[in-house]
Amino acid sequence: MGEINVGLLGCGTVGTGVARILIENRELLRTRIGTYINLKRVADIDIQRDRGLQFDEGVLITDAYQVVNDPSIDIIIEMIGGESIAKDLILKAIENGKQVVTANKALLASQGQTLIRAAAAKGVDLAFEASVGGCMPIVKTLRESLAGNHIESMIGILNGTCNYILTKITDEGCPFETALAEAQAQGYAEADPTLDIEGLDTAHKIAILAALGYGMEINLKDVYTEGISRIKPLDIEFADQFGYKIKLLAISKIIDQAVEARVHPTMIPSHDLLSNVSGTLNAITIRADAVGEILLYGHGAGMMPTASAVVSDIVDLARNLLFGSIGRIPTLSSQTSHIKKIPVLAMDEIRTHYYFRFEALDRPGVLSKISGILGRYGISIQSVHQKGRKSNGSVPVVMLTHRAKEADVRKALTEISGLDVVSAQPVLIRIEDERE
Ligand code: HSE
């Protein structure tokens, strides 16, 4: 086989980064692969925009189907995003026998099984390093580096936009909206930022990682998902007083024969490595039986870091093509025949530590009413703090608990919110603290 021809679908921020690496690092890539990677076609609806790159004559076109149907193209790089057109194009590329690279986490998380089956049936590779954690080589780590391990848990910060927003509010006390607007201006947020701030982008990513890590089918619908839009500066302040930071975490653990997969704002000790991951940076700790714990850290979003991950996939697939080793590494790490349907634990079954904030009237007996209800549900209080006295008589009462069952916590909070001495919906933030 001679040179490798690639076709890029979508030349937005990350697509442009991919094109830039392929053009500017062409010689470097040849030293790594042994042959040239030619960017043969780039399809985008806007081919007039100046991308700061010199494309060869006729490379930029508007018809993506012309690219996937071009018999001279070996690898298709899908950077369009979204679920319908992208899926159709990927399936067409697979049908045409092309290797496929995508960063499309939403599509993989919701319809990955269809794509994986189609690729396996056709005998082509489907690579998606850039779908999780930007430049962090998490997919490769799970599929290759940790192949000799049972994965026990994966806990990470997987959304740069949310981490940027939480960091900004924590460090500068700026309003949520200002931080979000700045994240969007920098190009970190998804086109629809609710995907970021309501945790769905992170859920897509942990669904993909759980499948890779535990050899299970991708299961997005059972991932519990809660975003950061209800986090108040007051809770960030309290967290700081207790030695915690608030991060949007993706948490996945294997518990007996089930998997925990959840996304929510979480208090973690300030000294924890993940606490010190700031701005748009992502990080993930993976615990596995042979290695113990490892940490990956890097830019989870942005043009060039994400493009770097895409190009690493192109290099892998080019090498596979050159050495006739397509399918050497199974898409979901385990052989397809060993991919299981592992149940995701219902949120009610989760046991963890909790932070509660109640807005309660500052009167005798209020604390005992609240703690009485918690006691009845078997929720043991670790500490109680009350701060200041507000003009209307309500004060924030904060409690940290020992490990409790989520179902009991929900029932208790429903009862507490019905007390006439409690003036607002209680705030609940889960705590991940291995010291406890
Ligand atoms: N919107 C995503 C983030 C981009 O903020 O991390 C990378 O998936």
Residues whose N, C-alpha, C, O or C-beta is under 5 A from the ligand:
A	BS01	HSE	L158 N159 G160 T161 Y188 A189 E190 D196 G300 A301
